[in-house]
Amino acid sequence: MDTVAVIIILIAGFLFGTISSIAGIGGGVFFVSFMVLLYFIPIEIAVDTSAFIILISSGAGFFTYFKAERLLFKQVIIFSCFSILGSLTSTILFLFIHLDSKILKMLFATTLLIAGLNMIYKTIKSKNNLQIEVEQEKDFILRDHDYHSNLKKSIPLFFLAGFAANLLGIGGGIINTPSLHMILHYPIHNATAISIGIIFFTAIYNTIAKSIVGQINYLMGILIGIGAISGSVFGVYVSGKMPKNYLRFFVAIVLMGLAIRMYF
């Protein structure tokens, strides 16, 4: 790999990390698309490598949020267990079922499309409910929050997030964050932080599993991961200084554009 290629990969990782951090989405949708569309890496290898990149980038995010007291370790572990169970189910299932690369590509493209539409929906909804959410967060105490009463409703969604993370090489944040926010009633800032924690622990399992039964391009993964960590830190710094809703609309359009390109 020449110097120019290395620089391009590092810059791409930085941009993906920045956008993901500001917009509150996982970077897997970008990592896989970048490797498949620009470097023509087979989607199976791109998915496996993305799990490794997510481990690197989400690890940095998890420890940052933990230090900032925006999540509790016990709660993250409880939710992560269901997500890891979903990833384990995916690993076992596809040991016996071969998924054609074209089908995997279509599934990934559909996920991109759903993520883009979901981002537009959340942006419109946040405009209408911004004041209500601000008032709710004022009285919120993370340690005393009652998540047990609605936990059973969210278990299938955490399971699905883990299953999708293992199958498609995404973080699962597009499922985790809405589940934490709308079902378990965490404020959006805490929901995002806890989702990163779930993604991190699920990525630990997925990386181990992919290293055994998959094909990880470690060089590509490390380079994108280094850029993504830098971008995440930069994204946290600038997130309060720019209109998030406009950025979310932009990212949504990019995701849907990538989906269309992946379809054809």
N, C-alpha and C positions, 0 to 999 in steps of 0.2 A: 504494500500500500504506500503510495507516494505522499509527499508532504502536503500537496494541494488537497488530496482526498482527506487526509487527517484534519486539516484546517476546516474544510467544509463540514465534516462530521461533528467536530467540536462546536462550530457555530450553530449548526442545526440543533444539537442537543441543548445549547444555551437558549435558543429561541423557544424550543418546545417546553423547556423547564420554566421559562419566564411566563409564557402564555398560560400554561397549565396552572401555575401558582396563582396568577392574577384572576383567571377565570374560574378557578375552583374545580378543575376536571383532572382526571388522570392522564398521564402522558402516553399510555400505551397505544391509543388511537393514532397518535402522531408517529411514534417509534416504528410501528409495523408498516404504516403507509410509506414512511420515508425509505425504509429498507427495501420494500417491495417495488415501489414506483421509480425510485431514483437509482438504486444499486442492483435492481433485478434479483434480489435474494429470494429464493423460493419461500412462499408464505409460511410453510411449516417451520423452517429455520428462523424466519423473522419473528414468528410467534414465540418460539422457545427463547430466542435472544431477548425479546421484549420483557419476558418474565425476569430475566437477570438484570436488565436495566432498571426495571421497576423496583427491584430489591434495593439497588443502590440509591435511587432518587427518593423513594419513600422512606428509607432508613434515615436519611438526613432530615426529612420533614417530620418524622415521628419524634425524634429526639428534640427537635426544635420546639414542637408543640408541647411535648411533655415538660420541658423546662419552663415553658410559658404557662403551665398549669391549665391548658385548654382541654385536657383529657385526663382520665384516670386509668392507670394500668390495668386494674381489675376488670373494669368495664370493657376495655379493648380486648382483653384476653377472652372474655365470655363471648363476645360477638365474633371474634376471630375463629373460635372453635367451629362455629356453624359454617363459616366461609371456607375454612380448610377442609371440612367434611365434603363440601361441594366440589372443591378441587380434587380431593382424593377420589370421589366418585367418577369424575371426568377422566382421571388418569386410568383407573381400572377399566372403565367402560371402553375407552378407545385403545386399550391394549388388544381387545378382541374385535373391535369394529374399526375398519380402515375408512377414514374420511377423505374422500377425494379432494385434491387441492382446489379444484374449481368450486366445490361446495363450500369449503372452508373460506375461500375468498368472498363468496356471496354472503355468507354468514357475517363475516367481518364488515363488509360494505353496509349490510343492513344495520349492524350495530352503530356504525358511523352515522348513518342517516337518523336513527332513533336518538342518538346522543345530540345531534344538531337540533332536531325538533324539540327535544326536551330542554335544551339550553334556551331556546327562544321562549318556550312556555314559562320557564322559571324567571327569565328576565322580565317578561310582561307582568307576571304575578308579583315579583319583588317590587315593582313600581307601585302597585296597588296596596301592598301590605307592609311597606317599609316602616311606617310609623308604628303600626301594631307590633311588629317584631322588635323594634327598638324598646318599646315599653315592656315587653315580655322579658327581654334580656336584662333589664335593670334589676329585676327581682329573682333572677336565676342563680341557684347555687348548685354547682356541678356535683359536689359530694352528696347532697341530699336529694338529688333528682330521682324520681320514681320511674324507672324504665321497666320494672318487672311486670306491671299490669298489662302492658301491650307487647311484651317480648314475644309471645307465641305468634303474634301476627307478623312479626318481622323475621322470624327464623327462616321461613321459605325464601325470603328475599336475600338474606345473607348467604344462604345455600346457593341460590341462583347466581349471585355475584361471584362466589368462589368458583363455581362451575364454569362461568363465562371467562373468568380470569385465566383459568388453566387452558381452556379450549382456544381462546382468541388472543391471548397475550395482552389483555387489558388489565387495568388495575381493579376495576369493579366499582369505582367511585360513582359512576352514573347510576348505580343501583343503591349502593351503601348510603350515600349522602341523603337522597330523598327519603329512604327508609328511616334513618336516624332523625331527620327533621320533621317529617310529616306523621310518622307512626309512633316513634318513641319521644317526640316533642322536645328534642334538643334544639336550642337556638342554632341558626345556620353556621355561625363561626365554630361552635363546638362540634356540630355535626361533621363539618369539613375536617376538623382536626382528628376526630375519632375515626372517620373513614380512612384517613391516611394511616392510622395505626393498624386498622384491620388489613389494609392493603399490604403493609409491611410484613406482618406475620404470615399472611397468606402467600406473599412472594417468597418468603423463606422456604416454605414447603414446595412451591412451584419450581423454584430454582433447583432445589435438590432433585425433585422428580424429573425435570427436564434434563438435568445433567446425567441422569441414569438412563432414561428411555428416550430422550430427545437429542437435538443437535443445537448447541449454543455456540454462536460465533462470539467468543469471548473478547477478541480484539475490538470488534465493532461495538459490543456491549459496553466495554470499559470506556471507550472514547465518547460515545453518546452519553453514558452515565456521568462522566466528568463534566461535560457541558451542561447536562440537565441539573446537576447539583448547583453549579454556579448560577444558572438561570433561575432556579427556585429561590435562592437567596436574594437575587436581584429583584425578582418578582414580588417578594414580601416587602422589600424596601420601597418599591414604586407603587404598590397596589393602592395605597391611600391617596395617591396624587393624580389619579386618572379616572375617568368615568367608566366604571366596570360594565355598565349595561351596554355601552357602545362596543366595548371589546368583546363581550359575550355574543352579540349579534354577529360581529366579524368572525369570531371563532366558529360559530354555528354555520355560517355560510361556507367557511373553509372545510369543515367536516363533511357537509353535504356535497360539496364539490369533489372531495376525495372519494366519497361513496360512489358518486356517479362515475368517476374515473375508474374506480375499482370494478364496478359492474361491467364496464365496457373495455 
